[in-house]
């Protein structure tokens, strides 16, 4: 079941449901796009028409804790939250058990190397279809697409940052012909052990964003300076008070200028989801 959260669709599910949908997508065999919707992604979708259109086309949208809490405040409770990093980590043992093959795409080469060492150690029976660093868009895009096509993975995990990873998946999803493609932002750093994942109690409190800010303030402070007030005031004025641009009770969709969307794309390599 999908729930509308201020113009953004969210799937009402838990971790087991999401993993079960992955199995279903693999069985069907046709390309499916999974997105993760955290507070930052909500901000991006509301400011970027291209990303909003991609979200509308995605076959599954996983809600992180902040938007789950806000959706409940608006009287639209979701079954559970499914954090992007947690889902990326759970995919590894699940795919090993189910026999699904995975291709890992993104991050710096040193991060990717470290992550693959960790995966081979902790999940020796996982079918790894291949891997490639994330710095290929200018010179090696077609070669990477061809390699993925030849390797024929069941699941493609993309860590290019938002919104570039969503742009890239949607632009190439037909050519790739992978049953499941998902953007996971900065999850490779966590899987590699280079960054700590937020403890469960912090995720459930809705303050995972604050945990990330404390870990890396230089990287995240500008994003949270815009994101947290935007989410708060959007929920308050649109969701609770019912204000809208047109004045007809419909949720206002903020449209950024072309330059704003371009800035979001340029900053995406530093975005975690």
Residue pairs with C-beta under 8 A, 6 or more apart in sequence:
1 11
1 12
2 9
2 10
2 11
2 12
2 61
3 9
3 10
3 11
3 12
3 71
3 76
3 78
4 10
4 76
5 37
5 42
5 63
5 67
5 70
5 71
5 74
5 76
6 42
6 46
6 74
6 234
6 235
6 238
6 239
6 251
7 46
7 52
7 251
7 253
8 37
8 42
8 45
8 46
8 52
8 55
8 61
8 67
9 55
9 56
9 61
10 37
10 61
10 63
10 67
10 68
10 71
10 78
11 18
11 60
11 61
11 62
11 63
12 63
12 78
12 79
13 21
13 62
13 78
13 79
13 80
13 82
14 79
14 80
14 82
15 80
15 82
15 86
15 87
15 90
17 79
18 34
18 60
18 62
18 82
18 87
19 90
19 91
19 94
21 60
22 34
22 91
22 94
22 95
22 100
22 155
22 180
23 98
23 100
25 32
25 59
25 179
25 180
26 98
26 100
26 154
26 155
26 179
26 180
28 179
29 179
30 179
31 173
31 174
31 176
31 177
31 178
31 179
31 181
32 59
32 60
32 179
32 180
32 181
33 54
33 57
33 58
33 59
33 60
33 169
33 170
33 173
33 181
33 182
34 58
34 59
34 60
34 61
34 62
34 180
34 181
34 182
35 41
35 54
35 55
35 58
35 60
35 61
35 62
35 166
35 182
35 183
36 61
36 62
36 64
36 82
36 83
36 84
36 87
36 182
36 183
36 184
36 185
36 273
37 45
37 55
37 61
37 62
37 63
37 64
37 67
38 64
38 66
38 67
38 83
38 84
38 208
38 209
38 273
39 64
39 66
39 67
39 209
39 227
39 228
39 231
40 162
40 209
40 223
40 227
40 271
40 272
40 273
41 162
41 273
42 67
42 231
43 226
43 227
43 230
43 231
44 51
44 162
44 163
44 264
45 51
45 52
45 55
46 52
46 230
46 234
46 253
46 254
47 254
47 255
47 256
47 260
47 261
47 264
48 163
48 256
48 260
48 261
48 264
49 255
49 261
50 163
50 167
50 261
51 162
51 163
51 166
51 167
51 264
52 253
54 163
54 166
54 167
54 170
55 61
55 166
57 170
62 82
62 84
62 87
63 71
63 78
63 81
63 82
64 81
64 82
64 83
64 84
64 208
64 273
65 81
65 83
65 203
65 204
65 205
65 206
65 208
66 206
66 208
66 209
66 231
67 231
68 78
68 80
68 81
68 206
69 206
70 231
70 235
70 239
71 77
71 78
72 78
73 235
73 239
73 240
74 235
74 239
74 240
81 203
81 204
83 198
83 203
83 208
84 184
84 185
84 187
84 273
85 184
85 186
85 187
85 190
85 197
85 198
86 197
86 203
87 182
87 184
88 157
88 182
88 184
88 187
88 190
88 191
89 187
89 190
89 191
89 197
91 102
91 155
91 157
92 102
92 119
92 122
92 123
92 126
92 191
93 123
94 100
95 101
95 102
95 126
95 127
95 154
95 155
96 123
96 125
96 126
96 127
99 127
100 127
100 154
100 155
101 127
101 128
101 129
101 151
101 152
101 153
101 154
101 155
102 126
102 127
102 128
102 129
102 153
102 154
102 155
102 156
102 157
103 128
103 129
103 130
103 131
103 148
103 151
103 153
103 155
103 156
103 157
103 178
104 112
104 115
104 116
104 128
104 130
104 131
104 132
104 157
104 159
104 188
105 131
105 132
105 134
105 144
105 148
105 156
105 157
105 158
105 159
105 160
106 112
106 133
106 134
106 157
106 158
106 159
106 160
106 165
106 184
106 188
107 115
107 133
107 134
107 159
107 188
107 189
108 133
108 134
108 135
109 133
109 135
111 188
111 189
111 192
111 194
112 131
112 132
112 133
112 188
112 192
114 192
114 193
114 194
115 188
115 191
115 192
116 128
116 131
118 191
118 192
118 193
119 126
119 128
119 191
120 128
129 148
129 151
129 152
129 153
129 154
130 147
130 148
130 151
130 153
132 144
132 147
134 159
134 160
134 269
136 143
136 144
137 160
137 164
137 168
145 172
145 175
145 176
148 156
148 176
148 178
149 175
149 176
149 177
152 178
153 178
154 178
154 179
154 180
155 178
155 179
155 180
155 181
155 182
156 169
156 176
156 178
156 180
156 181
156 182
157 182
157 184
157 187
158 165
158 168
158 169
158 181
158 182
158 183
158 184
159 165
159 183
159 184
159 185
159 186
159 187
159 188
160 168
160 183
160 268
160 269
161 185
161 186
161 268
161 269
161 270
161 271
161 272
162 183
162 185
162 268
162 271
162 273
163 264
163 265
163 268
163 271
164 265
164 268
164 269
165 183
165 184
165 185
165 268
166 183
167 265
169 181
169 183
173 181
183 273
184 273
185 271
185 272
185 273
186 195
186 271
186 272
186 273
187 272
189 195
190 196
190 197
195 215
195 216
196 215
198 208
198 211
198 212
199 211
202 208
202 210
202 211
209 220
209 224
209 227
209 228
210 224
212 220
212 272
213 220
213 221
213 224
219 270
223 271
237 243
238 244
238 251
238 252
239 251
242 249
243 252
244 250
244 251
244 252
245 252
245 253
246 252
256 264
